[in-house]
Amino acid sequence: MKIERVAPLLGGAGLLAVLGACSLGPAPRAPLALYDLGARADRGVESAERMPFVFVVHEPTGPPWLDGGDILYRLAYNEPLRLRRYANSQWAVSPLTVVGDRLRAELGTRCAHAGAVPDVGIPADYWVRVAVEEFGQVFDSPATSRGVVRLRLVLVKGRGHAFVAQREFVAQTDAPSPDARGAVAALASALDESAAQAVAWIAEVVAPQASAGSVAR
């Protein structure tokens, strides 16, 4: 701002006000809040029968807007097809990474030996391909919202990756508050639920092979 152009038009008090406004500058931005999903919920699976297989869980795929740090939400009552994001809150890692890590952790609790690992080129009995179709907060009204997780899993086996089965899993959890913190809490719970459902389904599908012996790798 060029003070000399406005000074002749202002009295002493007005000039001081202008100088004060110039010295303040833009308002400071709110600090960025980073979130993750915390530890996996303990579901008491210690007594469940363990699977004698090695699983590879591929890095999940999904739409581009889930491969970043934005915490997303929709207003079901106003432009439900429009994606919105929280301005000062982000995921520490992308939702796609979060889903892959959580599925491996959950599946690993049901494996007798090597458990579930990323695709690092090791021989495995089964491969799990994951598509994340939805991972966000949905507002049904300005005060009420829920976290929605929708996953599609494809299970393949053997060296030739022969198709075994496919299934979709959807979980929803009410958010404790209508903000980013509530979104994260609801999504953590919904993801834990969908991961537990997915692992129970995998165990059911491979049960006949577990009884007969290991799969040829």
C-alpha positions as CSV (number, residue, x, y, z in Angstrom):
1,M,0.0,0.0,0.0
2,K,1.4,3.5,-1.0
3,I,0.7,5.6,2.1
4,E,1.7,8.9,0.4
5,R,-1.3,8.7,-1.9
6,V,-3.9,8.4,1.0
7,A,-2.1,10.6,3.6
8,P,-3.4,13.9,2.3
9,L,-7.0,12.7,2.5
10,L,-6.8,11.5,6.1
11,G,-6.4,13.1,9.4
12,G,-3.9,11.9,12.0
13,A,-6.2,9.3,13.5
14,G,-7.1,8.0,10.0
15,L,-3.5,7.7,9.0
16,L,-2.6,5.8,12.1
17,A,-5.5,3.3,11.4
18,V,-4.2,2.8,7.8
19,L,-0.6,2.2,9.1
20,G,-1.9,-0.2,11.7
21,A,-3.9,-2.2,9.1
22,C,-0.8,-2.5,6.8
23,S,1.4,-3.7,9.7
24,L,-1.0,-6.5,10.6
25,G,-0.9,-8.3,7.2
26,P,-2.9,-11.4,6.4
27,A,-4.4,-13.4,9.3
28,P,-2.3,-16.4,10.3
29,R,-3.6,-19.7,9.0
30,A,-4.8,-22.4,11.4
31,P,-2.3,-25.1,12.0
32,L,-2.7,-28.3,9.9
33,A,-4.1,-31.3,11.8
34,L,-2.7,-34.7,10.7
35,Y,-4.7,-37.8,11.4
36,D,-4.2,-41.6,11.1
37,L,-6.5,-44.4,12.2
38,G,-4.5,-45.4,15.3
39,A,-4.1,-49.1,16.4
40,R,-6.3,-51.8,15.1
41,A,-9.1,-52.7,17.4
42,D,-8.6,-55.9,19.4
43,R,-11.3,-58.3,18.2
44,G,-10.3,-61.4,20.2
45,V,-9.4,-63.6,17.3
46,E,-6.7,-65.5,19.2
47,S,-9.0,-68.6,19.5
48,A,-10.0,-68.6,15.8
49,E,-8.5,-71.3,13.6
50,R,-5.4,-70.2,11.8
51,M,-4.9,-70.5,8.1
52,P,-1.7,-72.4,6.9
53,F,-1.2,-70.1,4.0
54,V,0.9,-67.1,2.9
55,F,-1.2,-64.2,1.5
56,V,0.0,-61.2,-0.5
57,V,-2.3,-58.2,-0.2
58,H,-1.6,-55.9,-3.1
59,E,-1.5,-52.2,-2.7
60,P,-5.2,-51.1,-3.0
61,T,-6.4,-49.2,-6.0
62,G,-9.0,-46.5,-6.1
63,P,-10.0,-43.2,-7.6
64,P,-7.3,-40.4,-7.7
65,W,-9.0,-38.4,-4.9
66,L,-8.3,-41.2,-2.5
67,D,-4.6,-41.3,-3.3
68,G,-3.7,-38.2,-1.3
69,G,-4.1,-36.6,2.1
70,D,-7.5,-35.0,1.8
71,I,-10.2,-35.9,4.4
72,L,-13.3,-36.0,2.2
73,Y,-17.0,-35.6,2.9
74,R,-20.3,-35.2,1.1
75,L,-23.6,-33.5,2.0
76,A,-26.3,-36.0,1.2
77,Y,-28.9,-33.3,1.7
78,N,-27.2,-30.8,-0.6
79,E,-25.4,-31.7,-3.8
80,P,-24.7,-35.3,-2.8
81,L,-22.5,-35.9,-5.9
82,R,-20.1,-33.1,-4.9
83,L,-16.9,-34.1,-3.0
84,R,-15.7,-31.6,-0.4
85,R,-12.6,-31.6,1.8
86,Y,-11.6,-30.2,5.2
87,A,-9.3,-27.2,4.7
88,N,-7.0,-27.6,7.7
89,S,-7.1,-31.4,8.3
90,Q,-5.4,-34.2,6.4
91,W,-4.5,-37.9,6.5
92,A,-0.9,-38.6,7.5
93,V,-0.8,-41.1,4.6
94,S,-3.3,-41.7,1.8
95,P,-6.5,-43.7,2.5
96,L,-5.4,-46.3,0.0
97,T,-2.2,-47.0,2.1
98,V,-4.3,-47.1,5.3
99,V,-6.7,-49.7,3.9
100,G,-3.8,-51.9,2.7
101,D,-2.0,-51.8,6.0
102,R,-5.1,-52.5,8.0
103,L,-6.2,-55.4,5.9
104,R,-2.7,-57.0,6.2
105,A,-2.7,-56.5,9.9
106,E,-6.2,-58.1,10.2
107,L,-5.4,-61.0,7.9
108,G,-2.1,-61.6,9.7
109,T,-3.9,-62.4,12.9
110,R,-5.6,-65.4,11.2
111,C,-2.4,-66.8,9.6
112,A,-0.4,-69.6,11.1
113,H,2.9,-68.8,9.5
114,A,4.1,-66.0,7.4
115,G,0.9,-64.1,7.5
116,A,-0.1,-61.3,5.1
117,V,2.5,-59.2,3.3
118,P,2.8,-56.6,0.6
119,D,3.7,-57.7,-2.9
120,V,7.5,-58.0,-2.5
121,G,8.0,-60.9,-4.9
122,I,7.9,-63.8,-2.5
123,P,6.0,-67.0,-3.3
124,A,2.5,-67.0,-1.9
125,D,-0.5,-69.2,-1.8
126,Y,-3.1,-66.5,-2.3
127,W,-3.2,-63.0,-3.6
128,V,-5.7,-60.4,-2.5
129,R,-6.5,-57.5,-4.8
130,V,-8.4,-54.6,-3.2
131,A,-10.3,-51.8,-4.8
132,V,-11.4,-48.9,-2.5
133,E,-14.6,-47.6,-3.9
134,E,-15.6,-45.2,-1.0
135,F,-13.8,-43.9,2.0
136,G,-15.3,-40.7,3.4
137,Q,-17.8,-39.0,5.6
138,V,-21.5,-38.5,4.6
139,F,-23.6,-35.9,6.2
140,D,-27.3,-36.8,6.3
141,S,-28.0,-33.4,8.0
142,P,-25.8,-30.5,9.2
143,A,-25.5,-32.2,12.6
144,T,-25.4,-35.9,11.8
145,S,-22.9,-37.8,9.7
146,R,-21.4,-41.3,9.2
147,G,-18.1,-42.8,8.0
148,V,-18.6,-45.0,4.9
149,V,-16.1,-47.6,3.7
150,R,-16.8,-49.6,0.6
151,L,-14.2,-52.3,-0.5
152,R,-14.2,-54.8,-3.3
153,L,-11.9,-57.8,-2.9
154,V,-10.7,-60.3,-5.5
155,L,-9.1,-63.5,-4.3
156,V,-6.7,-65.4,-6.6
157,K,-4.5,-68.4,-6.0
158,G,-1.4,-70.2,-7.2
159,R,1.4,-69.3,-9.5
160,G,-1.0,-68.6,-12.3
161,H,-3.2,-66.3,-10.2
162,A,-6.4,-68.3,-10.9
163,F,-9.6,-66.5,-10.0
164,V,-11.2,-67.8,-6.8
165,A,-13.9,-65.4,-5.6
166,Q,-14.9,-61.8,-5.4
167,R,-17.0,-59.8,-3.0
168,E,-17.9,-56.3,-1.9
169,F,-17.9,-55.1,1.7
170,V,-19.6,-52.0,3.0
171,A,-19.4,-50.7,6.6
172,Q,-20.9,-47.5,8.1
173,T,-20.3,-46.0,11.5
174,D,-22.0,-42.9,13.0
175,A,-19.5,-40.0,13.5
176,P,-19.3,-38.7,17.1
177,S,-19.0,-35.1,15.8
178,P,-19.7,-33.3,12.5
179,D,-16.1,-32.4,11.8
180,A,-12.8,-33.9,10.6
181,R,-12.1,-35.5,14.0
182,G,-15.5,-37.2,13.9
183,A,-14.9,-38.3,10.3
184,V,-11.6,-40.0,11.3
185,A,-13.1,-41.8,14.3
186,A,-16.1,-43.0,12.2
187,L,-13.8,-44.2,9.3
188,A,-11.5,-46.0,11.7
189,S,-14.4,-48.0,13.1
190,A,-15.9,-48.7,9.7
191,L,-12.6,-49.8,8.2
192,D,-12.0,-52.2,11.2
193,E,-15.4,-53.7,10.6
194,S,-15.0,-54.1,6.9
195,A,-11.5,-55.6,7.3
196,A,-12.8,-58.1,9.8
197,Q,-15.7,-59.1,7.5
198,A,-13.2,-59.4,4.6
199,V,-10.9,-61.7,6.5
200,A,-13.7,-63.8,7.8
201,W,-14.9,-64.3,4.2
202,I,-11.3,-65.2,3.0
203,A,-11.0,-67.7,5.8
204,E,-14.4,-69.3,4.7
205,V,-13.4,-69.4,1.1
206,V,-10.0,-71.1,1.7
207,A,-11.2,-73.5,4.4
208,P,-11.6,-76.5,2.0
209,Q,-8.0,-76.0,0.9
210,A,-6.8,-75.6,4.4
211,S,-8.4,-79.0,5.2
212,A,-6.8,-80.6,2.2
213,G,-3.3,-79.1,2.6
214,S,-1.4,-76.2,1.2
215,V,-1.9,-74.6,-2.3
216,A,0.7,-75.2,-5.0
217,R,2.7,-72.0,-5.3
